[in-house]
Amino acid sequence: MWDKVFGTLTVPDQVQVPRRLAMRWLLDEDGEVKPQFREDYALRGGSRLDADAELADAFANRPPALDDDVVLDLTEEPVPVGG
């Protein structure tokens, strides 16, 4: 609500979901996005879910892998509201 009030609301065309964090209802039996959700959702990360490797990564507190074209700048300071 406040994003709309302050004019900072952005609505993505497609929600990118890390494969390891994908909700079960979103995936088919092959681990891909079900056809009825493909317009609104896409998976990020490896092409196939390796359950054992993903579980090991999760317990080792390693973040989900992103595609090569995704760059996250975690050094940028957040901008204060109204500033």
N, C-alpha and C positions, 0 to 999 in steps of 0.2 A: 504494500500500500504506500509506504513512504517513498519508494522509488518513483512511483507515479506522481506523487505530490511534488517531489523535488525535481522531476523531469530527468531522472537518471535510469528509468526503466528501459531495459533492453530485452527483447524477446528473440531468442535464437530461432533460426529456421529449422534447425534439427538439433536435438539434444545429443551430445556426445557422451556415451557411458563407457567408463573403463571396463574392459571385458571381465576382470576379476570382481568388479562390484555390480555387475548386471543383475537385475532382479529376475527371479526364476520365471515369472509370468511373461517376461519380455522375450525369452529365448525358446527356440524350438528344440527338438531332440538332437539336432546336430550342433547346438550351441551357437546358432546364428539368430538374428532378430527375426521374429515371426513376421510374415508378410503384412499383416494388418497394422504393424507398428513401424515398418520401414520408412515411411514418409516422415515420421516424427523423431525417430531414434536411430542412432548408429553406434556401433561398437568401436572402441579405440583399443589399441594394443595389438598383441600377436594375433595371427590369423586363426589360430585354433587354441582352445583352452587346454592346457596341460594341467590337470587338476592337482597332481602331486607337486609340480613345480610351483604352482600358484599358492598352494597351501603352505609350502616351505617359505615362500616369499612373504606371505602374510604373517606367519609366526616369527619371521626374522625382522618384521617391521620395515620391509622394503616396499616402496610405493609401487603401484601398478605401472607397467611399462606403457609408454605412449608411442604413437607412431613417430617416425623420423621427422615428419613435417611439423610437429608440434613443439614449440619452444615456450617454456615458462620462465618468466623473469621474476624470480623471487627476491631480487635485490631492490626492486622498486618500492619506495615508501608509499603507504596508502595516503590518499588525498583526503583531508578532513572535509566533512560536510560543510558546505557554504564557503569553502576556501579554495 
